[in-house]
Amino acid sequence: MKQLSKNSSKEELESIRKGDTIKDDTGKQGEVAQIEILTRRQEKQYYYKLKNDGTILVIK
């Protein structure tokens, strides 16, 4: 299981793939079903959609 937080490095966020099990600092966890990475100005938004109908968002 990979732990995610707002302090996670971009390399850690980029290394996550479908099928990985992740957990955020609020306790939400699950298996990654889909990944969407959006770039807006100077920030990147990492959306990890989970199989159990949840989404983990990390903004860097």
HELIX and SHEET records of a PDB file:
HELIX    1   1 LYS A   10  GLU A   14  1                                   5    
SHEET    1   A 5 LYS A   2  GLN A   3  0                                        
SHEET    2   A 5 THR A  21  LYS A  23  1                                        
SHEET    3   A 5 GLN A  29  ARG A  40 -1                                        
SHEET    4   A 5 GLU A  43  LEU A  50 -1                                        
SHEET    5   A 5 THR A  55  ILE A  59 -1                                        
END                                                                             
